[in-house]
C-alpha cells in the first residue's frame, strides 16, 4: 500500500471513534441532545442574545423552548449584520471568522455564521466517520487510489478579515486534507478553487479521465456528478485528444492564466488515451464507469429526494451494478443533521451531537415542537435547529421523513422544502409529486429527461401548469402530445386533489415546452458567471422568478426534432 493509502487507512481507523460514539448516543438521543443544548447555552450565556433570553437560567429543553422564540433568518439578520461588521459577543462568544453564503434560491443570499466548533463537528462526520463507514463495507482497497472530487468553492474576504463563501469553500480551504489534496483528488486547484465566473466542467472531466486508478467520486449533489459524466460522454473525442497530446482544446473557454497554469501541469499521455478510446469504443448504451476506471468502488453525494432522478440515471447509464452509492446525510450551511449508515442505503441516522434539533409536525404546525426521541415513523417534520454558530430555534424550512430507527434514534430521509412547489387553487402540488410525474412519464414512454422545470402560469385564463423538459433520448414514435397527455395522467396520480380542478375547468390543461439541448448547462454557466458557486447550484425544478421564466421560455424548441 502506498504512503497515501496508508494515510487514508489511518483516517478510516481514527473514524471508528466517532462511529462508536454515535452508536452509544443513539441509545439515548434525548440525553445527548440536552447535553449539547446546555453546552451551547453555557458557552453563549453572556452574549447579547444570551442575556436577552436568560441562557444562564435555562436548565432543560422545556425551559429553553418556553423562553426562546422560533425565528427565521430575518429575525437574526440585524444581529448577523453587526457581526459581519466586526462586532463580537452578539450571538456567539466565539469570534466568527467565516460566514456561509447560501445559494439564495428563494431570495437574497444570506450570511450564515460558522463557528470553529461547528466546523469540527462537520469534519468529524463528513471526513473521519464517513471514511470509517466506507471502509467497514469495502475494506481498504478503495483508499489506495485518487478520488474524483467535484466539490469546489471560493470565499471573498470581508473588510473585517472574515471570509464569506459557500460551505464547500471551507472544506476546500480548511478541511482536514487541505495540505494533501493534490495527492487525494484528481481535480487541480484551478477546479477546486476556481476564480469567479470560471466554468470548471472541462477541468474536472479532463483530469478525472487522465487518472486510471480513481476509486471513488464525490460531489455536493448527484445532479452535478451526472452533469460531469454526461459532459464526458458528449465530449470524449476532444478530451481524449487533449490527454493524448497534452493540450487544452482552443474551444474550451478558460482565462489565459488558468489555461497556462493547467498546461504546466499536464503531459502527453498516449497510453491512457488509447485505453480510453478502447473503453469508449463500446459506446454509452451500457454503464461505462468501470471500463474507464476499473478500480471505481463508490460515489458519495446528496442522492435522495429531489436528486433521486439523477441518482437513478447515474446507476442506469453510467455506474451499473458494481459501483455503490453512499448517500450524504442531511446537512446544510447551518450544520450536520444526519449521516450515512451503510452502503446503498438512503436512510440516514440523526446525529445527536451535530446540533440541537426540534421537529414540527407538518400536519399539525400549531402543536409543540418535538425532540428526536418522540418522532413517529412514516411522518414528516419540519426541522428547527440550534447550533454552536449563533442560531437559536432557527427554522430551516427543510422537511424530513422518519423511515425507521437505529436503536432509539430515528432514521430519516430528506423529503422536501417546507411549502408546495405549485399551488394555484389550493391543489398543493408538492415537489415529490412533480418528481413522480416526471419519473413515471419517463418509464411509461421510454424517454430520458436531462432535466425539468414546472411553472405556474397564473396570468392565463384559466391558470395552469407549464412543464418544461430537456430531452436526451426520445423514441421516434413518441410525440409531444403523447408526452403532454402522459404528464397530465401522472400528475393526477401523484396529486389526487388536482383531478377535480381539471375536470371543472378551474385549471387549464398542462402545457409542454421542450427545451433546446444543453439549456440547463447554459443556465448553470450563466449563474456561475453571475457569481454563484457551481457547488451551490441546485436544479431549477420550480421556476420562481422572472429571470428564470424569461431564460427557460426563451430556449424552447420551435418544432419536434427530426
MITISE-984217 format. One record per residue (C-alpha): residue number from 1; residue in one letter; x, y, z. Coordinates in Angstrom, 2 decimals, m for minus. Each point is the difference from the previous one (the first is absolute). Last residue first. Layout:
# MITISE-984217
ATOM   num   residu        xx        yy        zz
ATOM   NUM        a         X         Y         Z
...
***
This chain:
# MITISE-984217
ATOM   num   residu        xx        yy        zz
ATOM   562        x    m36.47     15.17    m36.93
ATOM   561        x     m0.14      2.05      3.17
ATOM   560        x     m3.49      1.27      0.83
ATOM   559        x     m0.44      3.66     m0.81
ATOM   558        x      0.59      3.36      1.68
ATOM   557        x      2.32     m1.36      2.67
ATOM   556        x     m0.13      2.07      3.17
ATOM   555        x      2.85      2.26      1.01
ATOM   554        x     m1.80      3.29      0.75
ATOM   553        x     m2.41     m1.65      2.42
ATOM   552        x      3.00     m1.13      2.04
ATOM   551        x      1.68      3.38      0.36
ATOM   550        x     m3.14      2.13      0.25
ATOM   549        x     m1.45     m2.15      2.77
ATOM   548        x      3.29     m0.27      1.90
ATOM   547        x      0.45      3.77     m0.03
ATOM   546        x     m3.63      0.54      0.98
ATOM   545        x      0.19     m2.05      3.16
ATOM   544        x     m1.16     m3.31      1.46
ATOM   543        x      0.41     m2.61     m2.71
ATOM   542        x     m0.27     m3.31      1.86
ATOM   541        x      2.34     m2.89     m0.74
ATOM   540        x      2.97      2.33     m0.40
ATOM   539        x      2.74     m2.49      0.87
ATOM   538        x      2.28      1.05      2.86
ATOM   537        x      2.99      2.23     m0.55
ATOM   536        x      1.99      0.18      3.21
ATOM   535        x      3.05     m1.95     m1.17
ATOM   534        x      0.24      2.21     m3.09
ATOM   533        x      0.49      3.10      2.15
ATOM   532        x     m2.28      2.85     m1.06
ATOM   531        x      1.87      3.07     m1.29
ATOM   530        x     m1.97      1.12     m3.07
ATOM   529        x      2.36     m2.01     m2.21
ATOM   528        x     m0.98     m3.07      2.04
ATOM   527        x     m3.70      0.82     m0.52
ATOM   526        x      0.48      0.27     m3.76
ATOM   525        x      1.93     m3.27     m0.09
ATOM   524        x     m2.73     m1.76      1.97
ATOM   523        x     m2.66      1.31     m2.38
ATOM   522        x      2.07     m1.15     m2.98
ATOM   521        x      0.27     m3.49      1.45
ATOM   520        x     m3.77      0.01      0.48
ATOM   519        x     m0.61      0.96     m3.61
ATOM   518        x      2.48     m2.60     m1.27
ATOM   517        x     m2.33     m1.18     m2.80
ATOM   516        x     m2.91      2.37     m0.72
ATOM   515        x     m3.03     m0.18      2.24
ATOM   514        x     m3.29     m1.80     m0.55
ATOM   513        x     m2.93      2.00      1.33
ATOM   512        x     m3.11     m1.86      1.10
ATOM   511        x     m3.24      1.63      1.13
ATOM   510        x     m2.18     m1.58      2.68
ATOM   509        x     m3.73      0.20     m0.75
ATOM   508        x     m1.49      3.05      1.67
ATOM   507        x     m0.91      0.04      3.67
ATOM   506        x     m3.46      0.95      1.29
ATOM   505        x     m1.51     m1.88     m2.93
ATOM   504        x     m2.22     m2.18      2.17
ATOM   503        x      1.75     m3.25     m0.94
ATOM   502        x      3.48      1.49      0.33
ATOM   501        x     m0.70      1.45      3.45
ATOM   500        x     m1.65     m3.27      1.04
ATOM   499        x      3.13     m1.98     m0.83
ATOM   498        x      2.40      2.32      1.86
ATOM   497        x     m0.68     m1.40      3.45
ATOM   496        x      1.12     m3.50     m1.07
ATOM   495        x      3.61      1.18     m0.27
ATOM   494        x      2.43     m2.68     m1.25
ATOM   493        x     m2.58     m1.82     m2.14
ATOM   492        x     m1.29      3.28     m1.38
ATOM   491        x      3.56      1.02     m0.88
ATOM   490        x      0.56     m3.36     m1.70
ATOM   489        x     m3.00      0.48     m2.27
ATOM   488        x      0.90      3.60     m0.79
ATOM   487        x      3.58     m0.93     m0.83
ATOM   486        x     m1.22     m2.87     m2.18
ATOM   485        x     m2.22      2.31     m2.03
ATOM   484        x      2.85      2.48     m0.50
ATOM   483        x      2.49     m2.69     m0.99
ATOM   482        x     m2.33     m1.60     m2.52
ATOM   481        x     m0.91      3.44     m1.34
ATOM   480        x      3.69      0.73     m0.52
ATOM   479        x      0.31     m3.16     m2.02
ATOM   478        x      1.62     m3.35      0.84
ATOM   477        x      0.52     m2.10     m3.17
ATOM   476        x      3.64      1.01     m0.40
ATOM   475        x      0.91     m1.12      3.52
ATOM   474        x      1.48      2.87      2.05
ATOM   473        x      3.42      0.29      1.60
ATOM   472        x      1.65      3.08      1.51
ATOM   471        x     m3.14      2.06      0.48
ATOM   470        x     m0.12      3.44      1.59
ATOM   469        x     m3.44      0.37      1.50
ATOM   468        x     m2.12      2.98      1.04
ATOM   467        x     m3.40     m0.63      1.57
ATOM   466        x     m2.41      2.96      0.01
ATOM   465        x     m2.77     m0.29      2.56
ATOM   464        x     m3.26      1.87     m0.22
ATOM   463        x     m2.08      3.12      0.47
ATOM   462        x     m3.40      0.26     m1.69
ATOM   461        x      0.53      2.51     m1.44
ATOM   460        x      3.79      0.40     m0.12
ATOM   459        x      1.77      2.49      2.26
ATOM   458        x      0.42     m2.58      2.77
ATOM   457        x      2.43     m2.08     m2.02
ATOM   456        x      1.53     m2.19      2.72
ATOM   455        x      3.30     m1.20     m1.39
ATOM   454        x      1.50     m3.47      0.11
ATOM   453        x      3.60     m0.94     m0.73
ATOM   452        x      1.83     m3.00     m1.44
ATOM   451        x      3.40     m1.56     m0.60
ATOM   450        x      1.77     m2.39     m2.35
ATOM   449        x     m3.23     m1.95     m0.45
ATOM   448        x      0.47     m3.45     m1.53
ATOM   447        x     m3.07     m1.27     m1.85
ATOM   446        x     m1.34     m3.57      0.11
ATOM   445        x     m3.63      1.11     m0.06
ATOM   444        x     m1.37     m1.52      3.22
ATOM   443        x      3.26      0.03      1.94
ATOM   442        x      0.82      3.61     m0.84
ATOM   441        x     m3.57      1.05      0.78
ATOM   440        x      0.25     m1.73      3.38
ATOM   439        x      3.21      1.90      0.83
ATOM   438        x     m1.37      3.38     m1.06
ATOM   437        x     m3.32     m0.24      1.86
ATOM   436        x      1.75     m1.50      3.05
ATOM   435        x      2.35      3.00      0.18
ATOM   434        x     m2.93      2.40     m0.17
ATOM   433        x     m1.73     m1.92      2.80
ATOM   432        x      3.21      0.00      2.08
ATOM   431        x      0.18      3.79     m0.53
ATOM   430        x     m3.50      0.39      1.41
ATOM   429        x     m3.15      0.93     m1.91
ATOM   428        x     m2.26      1.82      2.45
ATOM   427        x     m3.32      0.02     m1.90
ATOM   426        x     m0.98      3.18      1.84
ATOM   425        x     m0.76      1.88     m3.19
ATOM   424        x      3.44      0.89     m1.35
ATOM   423        x      2.27     m2.00      2.31
ATOM   422        x      3.25     m1.05     m1.64
ATOM   421        x      3.15     m1.28      1.69
ATOM   420        x     m1.60     m0.01      3.42
ATOM   419        x      1.15      1.08      3.43
ATOM   418        x      2.89     m1.22      2.15
ATOM   417        x      2.86     m1.20     m2.18
ATOM   416        x     m0.07     m3.67     m0.83
ATOM   415        x      0.36     m3.54      1.34
ATOM   414        x      3.48     m0.50      1.45
ATOM   413        x      0.21     m3.54      1.26
ATOM   412        x      0.01     m1.07      3.61
ATOM   411        x      1.01     m2.70      2.44
ATOM   410        x     m1.14      0.86      3.49
ATOM   409        x      2.07     m0.73      3.12
ATOM   408        x     m0.99     m2.63      2.56
ATOM   407        x      2.15     m2.82     m1.44
ATOM   406        x      0.13      1.01     m3.66
ATOM   405        x     m3.59      0.82     m0.82
ATOM   404        x     m2.29      0.16     m3.01
ATOM   403        x     m0.96      2.17     m2.96
ATOM   402        x     m0.63      3.39      1.61
ATOM   401        x     m0.59      2.58     m2.74
ATOM   400        x      1.85      3.31     m0.02
ATOM   399        x     m1.25      3.46     m0.94
ATOM   398        x      2.40      2.91     m0.38
ATOM   397        x     m1.33      3.50      0.76
ATOM   396        x      3.15      0.43      2.13
ATOM   395        x     m1.79      1.92      2.74
ATOM   394        x      2.52      1.12      2.61
ATOM   393        x     m0.61     m0.85      3.64
ATOM   392        x      3.27      1.78      0.86
ATOM   391        x      2.62      0.76     m2.64
ATOM   390        x      3.30      1.27      1.39
ATOM   389        x      2.63     m2.32     m1.46
ATOM   388        x     m0.09     m2.82      2.55
ATOM   387        x     m3.39     m1.14     m1.28
ATOM   386        x     m3.73      0.13      0.74
ATOM   385        x     m2.26     m1.55     m2.62
ATOM   384        x     m3.58     m0.22     m1.23
ATOM   383        x     m0.83     m2.73     m2.52
ATOM   382        x     m3.50     m0.40     m1.45
ATOM   381        x     m1.42     m3.45      0.57
ATOM   380        x     m1.41     m2.81     m2.13
ATOM   379        x     m1.50     m3.22      1.35
ATOM   378        x      0.73     m3.57     m1.08
ATOM   377        x      1.44     m0.88      3.41
ATOM   376        x     m0.83      2.18      2.97
ATOM   375        x      2.35      2.49      1.65
ATOM   374        x      0.20      0.14      3.79
ATOM   373        x      3.73     m0.72      0.48
ATOM   372        x      0.86      2.75     m2.48
ATOM   371        x     m1.47      2.79      2.13
ATOM   370        x     m3.45      1.31     m0.88
ATOM   369        x     m1.26      3.50     m0.64
ATOM   368        x     m3.33      0.84      1.59
ATOM   367        x     m3.09     m0.24     m2.23
ATOM   366        x     m1.03      2.91     m2.20
ATOM   365        x      1.68     m1.46     m3.10
ATOM   364        x     m2.25     m3.10      0.05
ATOM   363        x      0.39     m1.70     m3.38
ATOM   362        x      3.59      1.24     m0.35
ATOM   361        x      0.85     m1.42      3.43
ATOM   360        x      2.67      2.33      1.37
ATOM   359        x      3.36     m1.51      0.90
ATOM   358        x      2.70      1.29      2.30
ATOM   357        x      3.72     m0.49     m0.44
ATOM   356        x      3.02      0.95      2.10
ATOM   355        x      3.11     m0.22     m2.14
ATOM   354        x      2.23     m2.80     m1.26
ATOM   353        x      0.18     m1.77      3.37
ATOM   352        x     m3.18     m2.09     m0.37
ATOM   351        x      0.71     m0.86     m3.65
ATOM   350        x     m3.16     m1.22     m1.74
ATOM   349        x      0.83     m3.20     m1.87
ATOM   348        x     m0.43     m0.24     m3.77
ATOM   347        x     m2.29     m2.18     m2.12
ATOM   346        x      0.98      0.11     m3.68
ATOM   345        x      1.97     m3.27      0.30
ATOM   344        x      2.26     m1.06     m2.88
ATOM   343        x      2.73     m0.83      2.54
ATOM   342        x     m0.54      0.94      3.61
ATOM   341        x     m0.80      2.50      2.75
ATOM   340        x      0.33      3.37     m1.69
ATOM   339        x     m0.25      3.04      2.25
ATOM   338        x     m2.69      2.30      1.36
ATOM   337        x     m0.35      3.62      1.11
ATOM   336        x      3.33      1.69     m0.70
ATOM   335        x     m0.05      3.78      0.16
ATOM   334        x     m1.31      3.38     m1.12
ATOM   333        x      1.47      0.00     m3.51
ATOM   332        x     m1.93     m3.20     m0.57
ATOM   331        x     m0.03     m3.68      0.90
ATOM   330        x     m2.21     m3.05     m0.43
ATOM   329        x      2.20     m3.04     m0.43
ATOM   328        x      1.98     m0.61     m3.14
ATOM   327        x     m1.15     m3.20     m1.66
ATOM   326        x      2.61     m2.60     m0.85
ATOM   325        x     m0.59     m1.58     m3.40
ATOM   324        x      1.83     m3.15     m1.06
ATOM   323        x      1.67     m0.83     m3.29
ATOM   322        x     m0.46     m3.54     m1.33
ATOM   321        x     m3.65      0.23     m1.04
ATOM   320        x      0.40      2.55     m2.78
ATOM   319        x      1.75      3.32      0.49
ATOM   318        x     m0.68      1.93     m3.21
ATOM   317        x     m3.41     m0.45     m1.66
ATOM   316        x     m2.24     m1.67      2.56
ATOM   315        x      1.74      0.87      3.27
ATOM   314        x      0.73      3.60     m0.95
ATOM   313        x     m3.52      0.33     m1.40
ATOM   312        x     m1.39     m1.29      3.30
ATOM   311        x      2.07      2.51      1.96
ATOM   310        x     m1.15      2.84     m2.24
ATOM   309        x     m3.65     m0.90      0.59
ATOM   308        x      0.73     m0.31      3.76
ATOM   307        x      1.23      3.58      0.31
ATOM   306        x     m3.39      1.40      1.04
ATOM   305        x     m0.12     m2.51      2.86
ATOM   304        x      3.26     m1.94      0.27
ATOM   303        x      3.51      0.17     m1.49
ATOM   302        x      1.94      2.64      1.90
ATOM   301        x      3.39     m1.43     m0.92
ATOM   300        x      2.49     m2.81      0.47
ATOM   299        x      0.91     m2.29     m2.89
ATOM   298        x      1.41     m3.49      0.33
ATOM   297        x      2.60     m2.61     m0.96
ATOM   296        x      1.85      1.12     m3.14
ATOM   295        x      3.04     m2.24     m0.53
ATOM   294        x     m0.53     m0.55     m3.75
ATOM   293        x     m0.42      3.74     m0.68
ATOM   292        x     m0.94      0.40     m3.68
ATOM   291        x     m1.58     m3.42     m0.54
ATOM   290        x     m1.40      0.17      3.54
ATOM   289        x     m1.77      3.26     m0.81
ATOM   288        x     m1.61     m1.27     m3.22
ATOM   287        x     m3.56     m1.06      0.75
ATOM   286        x     m1.64     m1.32     m3.21
ATOM   285        x     m1.29      1.94     m3.01
ATOM   284        x      3.02      2.30      0.23
ATOM   283        x      2.22     m1.41     m2.72
ATOM   282        x      2.38     m2.97     m0.06
ATOM   281        x      2.60      2.20     m1.71
ATOM   280        x      0.02      2.04      3.22
ATOM   279        x      2.15     m2.55      1.83
ATOM   278        x      2.39     m0.53     m2.91
ATOM   277        x      0.34      3.74     m0.43
ATOM   276        x      0.65      0.35      3.73
ATOM   275        x      2.84     m2.51     m0.02
ATOM   274        x      1.53      1.72     m3.06
ATOM   273        x     m0.18      3.38      1.74
ATOM   272        x      1.71     m1.47      3.05
ATOM   271        x      2.89     m1.25     m2.15
ATOM   270        x      0.18      3.24     m2.00
ATOM   269        x      0.67      2.05      3.15
ATOM   268        x      1.34      3.44     m0.98
ATOM   267        x      0.93      1.97      3.12
ATOM   266        x     m2.06      2.17      2.28
ATOM   265        x      0.82      2.40      2.85
ATOM   264        x      1.46      2.94     m1.95
ATOM   263        x     m3.00     m0.13     m2.33
ATOM   262        x     m2.28      0.50      3.00
ATOM   261        x      1.79      3.19      1.09
ATOM   260        x     m0.02      1.40     m3.52
ATOM   259        x     m3.73     m0.67     m0.44
ATOM   258        x     m0.79      1.58      3.37
ATOM   257        x      2.02      3.12     m0.87
ATOM   256        x     m1.65      0.18     m3.42
ATOM   255        x     m3.51     m0.09      1.46
ATOM   254        x     m1.81     m3.12     m1.22
ATOM   253        x     m2.54     m0.60     m2.77
ATOM   252        x      0.78     m3.37     m1.55
ATOM   251        x     m0.07      0.50     m3.77
ATOM   250        x      3.80      0.07     m0.17
ATOM   249        x      0.16     m3.59      1.24
ATOM   248        x      2.37     m0.42      2.92
ATOM   247        x      3.13     m1.94     m0.88
ATOM   246        x      2.12     m2.91      1.24
ATOM   245        x     m0.31     m1.80     m3.34
ATOM   244        x     m1.73     m3.21      1.09
ATOM   243        x     m1.90      1.60      2.85
ATOM   242        x     m1.17      2.84     m2.26
ATOM   241        x     m1.08     m2.43     m2.71
ATOM   240        x     m1.86     m2.06      2.60
ATOM   239        x     m1.90      3.04      1.25
ATOM   238        x     m1.00      1.09     m3.50
ATOM   237        x     m1.23     m3.47     m0.90
ATOM   236        x     m1.77     m0.39      3.36
ATOM   235        x     m2.11      3.13     m0.33
ATOM   234        x     m3.62     m1.23      0.27
ATOM   233        x      0.77     m2.97      2.24
ATOM   232        x      2.40      1.99      2.20
ATOM   231        x     m2.59      2.76      0.36
ATOM   230        x     m2.42     m2.74      1.01
ATOM   229        x      2.36     m0.97      2.80
ATOM   228        x      0.37      3.61      1.13
ATOM   227        x     m3.75      0.68      0.03
ATOM   226        x     m0.77     m3.28      1.76
ATOM   225        x      2.42      0.98      2.77
ATOM   224        x     m1.59      3.43      0.34
ATOM   223        x     m3.53     m1.47      0.16
ATOM   222        x      1.13     m2.40      2.75
ATOM   221        x      0.59      3.03      2.23
ATOM   220        x      3.06      1.12      1.99
ATOM   219        x      2.29     m2.27     m1.96
ATOM   218        x      2.28     m2.92      0.82
ATOM   217        x      1.45     m2.76     m2.19
ATOM   216        x      1.82     m3.18      0.98
ATOM   215        x      2.89     m2.29     m1.00
ATOM   214        x      1.88      2.01     m2.64
ATOM   213        x      2.88     m2.16     m1.25
ATOM   212        x     m0.02      0.98     m3.69
ATOM   211        x      0.37      3.73      0.68
ATOM   210        x     m0.03      1.90     m3.32
ATOM   209        x     m3.79     m0.28     m0.20
ATOM   208        x     m0.40      1.86      3.31
ATOM   207        x      2.43      2.72     m1.14
ATOM   206        x     m1.98      0.63     m3.19
ATOM   205        x     m3.47     m0.10      1.61
ATOM   204        x      0.76      2.31      2.93
ATOM   203        x      1.79      2.51     m2.24
ATOM   202        x     m2.70     m0.04     m2.69
ATOM   201        x     m2.83      0.67      2.45
ATOM   200        x      1.85      2.77      1.85
ATOM   199        x     m1.91      3.06     m1.19
ATOM   198        x      1.93      3.04      1.28
ATOM   197        x     m2.32      2.84      1.07
ATOM   196        x      1.98      0.91      3.10
ATOM   195        x      3.32     m1.78      0.08
ATOM   194        x     m0.11     m3.70      0.68
ATOM   193        x      1.03     m1.56      3.31
ATOM   192        x     m0.43     m3.74     m0.54
ATOM   191        x      0.21      0.30     m3.79
ATOM   190        x      3.20      2.08     m0.24
ATOM   189        x      1.29     m1.91      3.05
ATOM   188        x      0.29     m3.15     m2.06
ATOM   187        x     m2.70     m2.68     m0.31
ATOM   186        x      1.10     m3.62      0.49
ATOM   185        x     m0.21     m0.07      3.78
ATOM   184        x      2.13     m1.48      2.79
ATOM   183        x      3.58      0.91     m0.87
ATOM   182        x     m0.90      3.50     m1.23
ATOM   181        x     m2.14      0.41      3.12
ATOM   180        x      2.88     m0.57      2.40
ATOM   179        x      0.23      3.23      1.99
ATOM   178        x     m3.78      0.58      0.16
ATOM   177        x     m0.81     m3.55      1.11
ATOM   176        x     m1.62      0.86      3.35
ATOM   175        x     m2.12      2.72     m1.63
ATOM   174        x      0.99      3.67      0.11
ATOM   173        x      0.00      1.24     m3.59
ATOM   172        x     m1.97     m2.62     m1.92
ATOM   171        x     m2.26     m0.95      2.90
ATOM   170        x     m0.53      3.68      0.82
ATOM   169        x     m0.78      0.82     m3.64
ATOM   168        x     m2.59     m2.79      0.10
ATOM   167        x     m2.15      2.10      2.32
ATOM   166        x     m0.37      2.78     m2.57
ATOM   165        x      1.87      3.23      0.58
ATOM   164        x      0.71      2.85      2.37
ATOM   163        x      3.34      0.43      1.76
ATOM   162        x      0.82      2.02      3.10
ATOM   161        x      2.73      2.62     m0.34
ATOM   160        x     m2.17      2.82      1.35
ATOM   159        x     m0.37      1.53     m3.49
ATOM   158        x     m1.35     m3.34     m1.29
ATOM   157        x      2.20     m2.46     m1.88
ATOM   156        x     m1.76     m1.85     m2.79
ATOM   155        x     m0.32     m3.77      0.11
ATOM   154        x      0.55     m2.57     m2.67
ATOM   153        x     m1.63     m3.33     m0.69
ATOM   152        x      0.34     m3.46     m1.38
ATOM   151        x     m1.32     m3.50      0.42
ATOM   150        x      0.44     m2.20     m3.05
ATOM   149        x      2.36     m2.45      1.69
ATOM   148        x      1.05     m2.90     m2.22
ATOM   147        x      1.92     m1.98      2.60
ATOM   146        x      3.53     m1.30     m0.32
ATOM   145        x      1.09     m3.58      0.61
ATOM   144        x      1.02     m2.14      2.97
ATOM   143        x     m3.09      0.88      2.02
ATOM   142        x     m2.41     m2.40     m1.71
ATOM   141        x      1.92     m3.17      0.90
ATOM   140        x     m0.37      0.71      3.71
ATOM   139        x     m2.95     m2.19      0.95
ATOM   138        x     m3.12      0.65     m2.03
ATOM   137        x     m2.82      0.01      2.56
ATOM   136        x      1.77      1.08      3.21
ATOM   135        x      2.30      2.10     m2.18
ATOM   134        x     m2.92      2.13     m1.22
ATOM   133        x     m1.26      0.49      3.56
ATOM   132        x      3.47      0.98      1.21
ATOM   131        x      0.45      2.49     m2.81
ATOM   130        x     m3.39      1.54      0.86
ATOM   129        x      0.93      0.33      3.67
ATOM   128        x      3.35      1.70     m0.66
ATOM   127        x     m0.97      2.40     m2.80
ATOM   126        x     m3.68      0.94      0.00
ATOM   125        x     m0.60     m0.76      3.67
ATOM   124        x      3.04      1.42      1.75
ATOM   123        x      0.31      2.80     m2.55
ATOM   122        x     m3.52      1.25      0.67
ATOM   121        x      0.54     m0.10      3.75
ATOM   120        x      3.31      1.85     m0.27
ATOM   119        x     m1.50      2.65     m2.28
ATOM   118        x     m2.80      0.47      2.56
ATOM   117        x      2.62      0.53      2.72
ATOM   116        x      1.84      2.49     m2.20
ATOM   115        x     m3.19      2.05     m0.29
ATOM   114        x     m1.85      0.60     m3.26
ATOM   113        x     m2.30      3.02     m0.22
ATOM   112        x     m2.58     m0.19     m2.83
ATOM   111        x      0.00      3.14     m2.17
ATOM   110        x     m2.93     m0.20     m2.40
ATOM   109        x     m0.43      0.23     m3.76
ATOM   108        x     m3.15      1.80     m1.08
ATOM   107        x     m3.10     m2.03     m0.77
ATOM   106        x     m1.27     m3.52     m0.54
ATOM   105        x      3.06     m1.46     m1.70
ATOM   104        x      2.34      2.29      1.96
ATOM   103        x      2.75     m2.61     m0.18
ATOM   102        x      1.07      0.56      3.58
ATOM   101        x      3.27      1.73      0.79
ATOM   100        x      1.65     m1.45      3.05
ATOM    99        x      1.63      2.57      2.25
ATOM    98        x      3.56     m0.48      1.22
ATOM    97        x      2.18      1.47      2.76
ATOM    96        x     m2.55      0.10      2.82
ATOM    95        x      1.38      1.16      3.35
ATOM    94        x     m1.33     m2.47      2.53
ATOM    93        x     m2.33      1.27      2.71
ATOM    92        x     m2.84     m0.33     m2.47
ATOM    91        x     m3.11      2.00     m0.90
ATOM    90        x      1.28      3.50      0.76
ATOM    89        x      3.28     m0.56      1.77
ATOM    88        x      2.05      1.64     m2.74
ATOM    87        x     m0.59      2.90     m2.41
ATOM    86        x      2.03     m0.18     m3.22
ATOM    85        x     m2.35      1.31     m2.71
ATOM    84        x     m1.06     m3.59     m0.71
ATOM    83        x     m0.94     m0.30      3.67
ATOM    82        x     m2.23      3.09     m0.24
ATOM    81        x     m1.72     m1.41     m3.08
ATOM    80        x     m0.46     m3.31      1.86
ATOM    79        x     m1.94      1.67      2.80
ATOM    78        x     m2.29      1.88     m2.41
ATOM    77        x     m0.48     m3.19     m2.09
ATOM    76        x     m1.04     m2.28      2.85
ATOM    75        x     m3.75      0.55     m0.23
ATOM    74        x      0.23      0.18     m3.79
ATOM    73        x      1.53     m3.48     m0.01
ATOM    72        x     m3.09     m1.60      1.51
ATOM    71        x     m0.76     m0.09      3.70
ATOM    70        x     m1.45     m2.35      2.62
ATOM    69        x     m0.19      1.78      3.34
ATOM    68        x      2.24     m0.70      3.01
ATOM    67        x     m1.39     m0.13      3.55
ATOM    66        x     m2.51     m2.88     m0.05
ATOM    65        x      2.01     m2.18     m2.37
ATOM    64        x      3.12      0.47      2.14
ATOM    63        x     m1.87     m0.83      3.19
ATOM    62        x     m1.28     m3.22     m1.62
ATOM    61        x      3.47     m1.00     m1.19
ATOM    60        x      1.34      0.35      3.50
ATOM    59        x      2.16      2.18      2.25
ATOM    58        x     m0.58      3.54     m1.25
ATOM    57        x      0.92      2.81      2.41
ATOM    56        x      3.38      0.84     m1.60
ATOM    55        x     m1.66      0.21     m3.42
ATOM    54        x     m2.25      2.80      1.20
ATOM    53        x     m1.46      1.01     m3.37
ATOM    52        x      1.43      3.51     m0.26
ATOM    51        x      3.20     m1.05      1.79
ATOM    50        x      0.66     m2.74     m2.54
ATOM    49        x     m0.79      2.27     m2.95
ATOM    48        x      2.46      2.62      1.21
ATOM    47        x      2.57     m2.66      0.75
ATOM    46        x      0.68     m0.97      3.62
ATOM    45        x     m1.80     m3.36     m0.11
ATOM    44        x      1.77     m1.09     m3.19
ATOM    43        x      2.17     m2.87      1.23
ATOM    42        x     m2.61     m1.10      2.56
ATOM    41        x     m2.80      0.08     m2.58
ATOM    40        x      1.95     m2.13     m2.48
ATOM    39        x      0.98     m2.49      2.72
ATOM    38        x     m3.62     m0.16      1.21
ATOM    37        x     m1.10     m0.88     m3.52
ATOM    36        x      2.67     m2.69     m0.46
ATOM    35        x     m0.86     m1.70      3.29
ATOM    34        x     m3.70      0.16     m0.86
ATOM    33        x      0.65     m1.63     m3.38
ATOM    32        x      2.16     m2.77      1.46
ATOM    31        x     m2.65     m0.78      2.63
ATOM    30        x     m2.74      0.04     m2.64
ATOM    29        x      1.95     m2.35     m2.27
ATOM    28        x      0.22     m2.85      2.53
ATOM    27        x      1.15     m3.20     m1.76
ATOM    26        x      0.94      2.01     m3.12
ATOM    25        x      2.68      1.72      2.06
ATOM    24        x      1.95     m3.25      0.44
ATOM    23        x      0.00     m0.75     m3.74
ATOM    22        x      1.10      3.58     m0.70
ATOM    21        x      3.00     m0.39      2.31
ATOM    20        x      0.98     m3.33     m1.53
ATOM    19        x     m0.10      1.46     m3.53
ATOM    18        x      1.77      3.19      1.18
ATOM    17        x      2.88     m2.20      1.24
ATOM    16        x     m0.03     m2.19     m3.11
ATOM    15        x      0.97      3.09     m1.96
ATOM    14        x      3.58     m0.28      1.30
ATOM    13        x      0.25     m3.32     m1.86
ATOM    12        x     m1.30      1.60     m3.19
ATOM    11        x      2.53      2.82      0.31
ATOM    10        x      2.77     m2.58      0.50
ATOM     9        x     m1.12     m1.84     m3.13
ATOM     8        x      0.18      3.29     m1.88
ATOM     7        x      3.57      0.51      1.18
ATOM     6        x      0.98     m3.53     m0.95
ATOM     5        x     m1.47      0.49     m3.46
ATOM     4        x      1.97      3.25     m0.41
ATOM     3        x      3.21     m1.72      1.05
ATOM     2        x     m0.77     m2.68     m2.57
ATOM     1        x     m1.31     m3.46      0.90
***
